[in-house]
Amino acid sequence: MKTLLYLSLLIGVFWSAFGLLLLIGYSLLGYVSPLLNDFFNVTVRTSKWFLAFSLFSLCSGLCTCLYSIARASGGNHMIFLSFAFASSAFSIAVQIYRMVVSGLGWFAVDLLGAYGDLRPIQLLSIGLLILSLILFSFQFSLIRLERTRL
């Protein structure tokens, strides 16, 4: 069981760092958007969907970390796992919705318009969805494991 707690802590730290990097990148992109507009004539728009995806990813990672810490200390750990699972589900829902509406490279299209519709961006978006689904299934298996212990 300790190995599973360490694994969930490691995955939570990775996913929360990823969400934090997305939020920092979004903030920096908004900060340097006048420079991009002046030099490359590219307008950078704000995207509430990308912001929601970043926040849900950060929340999911933090709650996964807090689950493993609370589980190791004997606290109320199921609330953190439930929030992590819900945040991960909302993150996947946002990704799938935006893929249907804007195409596979949804976050670049939302932020950069027609300049963001590139093949590598589409592959990156599919990779993010696959990683989100892996995290979602990991959290679901943790919930099933906790339910069988009760």
C-alpha positions in Angstrom: 0.0 0.0 0.0 2.9 2.4 0.7 4.0 2.0 -3.0 0.6 3.1 -4.2 0.6 6.1 -1.9 4.0 7.1 -3.1 2.9 6.6 -6.7 -0.3 8.7 -6.1 1.9 11.4 -4.5 4.3 11.4 -7.4 1.5 11.5 -10.0 -0.2 14.3 -8.1 2.9 16.4 -7.9 3.5 15.9 -11.6 0.0 16.8 -12.6 -0.2 19.8 -10.3 3.1 21.1 -11.6 1.8 20.6 -15.1 -1.4 22.6 -14.2 0.7 25.3 -12.6 2.9 25.5 -15.7 -0.2 25.9 -17.8 -1.4 28.7 -15.7 2.0 30.5 -15.7 2.2 30.1 -19.5 -1.3 31.5 -19.9 -0.5 34.5 -17.7 2.8 35.1 -19.6 1.1 34.8 -22.9 -1.4 37.5 -21.9 1.5 39.6 -20.7 3.5 39.4 -23.9 0.6 39.5 -26.3 1.3 43.2 -27.2 4.8 42.2 -28.2 3.6 39.3 -30.3 1.1 41.7 -31.9 3.8 44.3 -32.7 6.5 41.9 -34.0 4.6 39.0 -35.6 1.1 40.6 -36.2 -0.5 37.8 -34.1 -3.3 38.7 -31.8 -3.5 36.6 -28.7 -7.0 36.2 -27.3 -8.0 35.1 -23.8 -9.6 31.7 -23.5 -11.8 30.9 -20.5 -11.8 27.3 -21.6 -8.0 27.0 -21.5 -8.1 28.7 -18.1 -10.7 26.2 -16.8 -8.7 23.3 -18.1 -5.6 24.6 -16.4 -7.4 25.2 -13.1 -9.1 21.8 -13.2 -5.7 20.1 -13.9 -4.1 22.0 -11.0 -6.9 21.1 -8.6 -6.9 17.5 -9.6 -3.2 17.2 -9.0 -3.3 19.0 -5.7 -6.2 16.9 -4.5 -4.4 13.7 -5.5 -1.4 14.8 -3.5 -3.5 15.7 -0.5 -5.3 12.3 -0.8 -2.0 10.4 -0.4 -0.9 12.6 2.5 -4.3 12.3 4.3 -4.3 8.5 3.7 -0.9 8.1 5.2 -1.7 10.2 8.2 -5.1 8.5 8.8 -7.2 11.5 8.0 -10.4 11.9 5.9 -8.8 11.0 2.6 -11.9 10.2 0.5 -13.0 13.8 0.2 -9.7 14.7 -1.5 -10.0 11.7 -3.8 -13.5 12.6 -4.7 -12.5 16.2 -5.5 -9.6 15.0 -7.6 -11.9 12.6 -9.5 -14.5 15.4 -10.1 -11.8 17.9 -11.2 -10.3 15.3 -13.6 -13.8 14.6 -15.0 -14.4 18.3 -15.6 -11.0 18.7 -17.2 -11.8 15.9 -19.6 -15.2 17.3 -20.3 -13.7 20.7 -21.2 -11.2 19.1 -23.5 -13.7 17.0 -25.3 -16.2 19.8 -25.7 -13.6 22.1 -27.1 -12.3 19.4 -29.5 -15.8 19.0 -30.8 -16.4 22.8 -31.2 -13.0 24.1 -32.3 -11.1 21.1 -33.6 -8.3 18.9 -32.3 -5.9 21.8 -31.6 -8.5 23.6 -29.5 -6.3 25.5 -27.1 -4.1 27.0 -29.8 -7.1 27.9 -31.9 -8.7 29.6 -28.9 -5.6 31.5 -28.0 -4.1 32.3 -31.5 -6.9 31.9 -33.9 -6.1 30.5 -37.3 -2.3 30.6 -36.5 -2.8 27.8 -34.0 -4.3 25.2 -36.3 -1.2 23.1 -36.8 -0.6 19.4 -36.9 1.9 19.3 -34.0 -0.6 21.2 -31.8 -3.3 18.7 -32.7 -1.1 15.9 -31.6 -0.2 17.7 -28.4 -3.9 18.1 -27.7 -4.6 14.4 -28.2 -1.6 13.6 -26.0 -3.1 15.9 -23.2 -6.4 14.1 -23.5 -4.8 10.7 -23.2 -2.8 11.8 -20.2 -6.0 13.2 -18.6 -7.8 9.9 -19.3 -4.9 8.0 -17.7 -5.1 10.1 -14.6 -8.8 9.8 -14.5 -8.6 6.0 -14.7 -5.9 6.0 -12.0 -8.2 8.0 -9.7 -11.1 5.8 -10.5 -9.1 2.7 -9.6 -8.1 4.4 -6.3 -11.7 5.0 -5.5 -12.6 1.3 -6.3 -9.7 0.2 -4.1 -10.9 2.4 -1.2 -14.4 1.2 -1.6 -13.4 -2.5 -1.3 -11.5 -1.8 1.9 -14.7 -0.5 3.6 
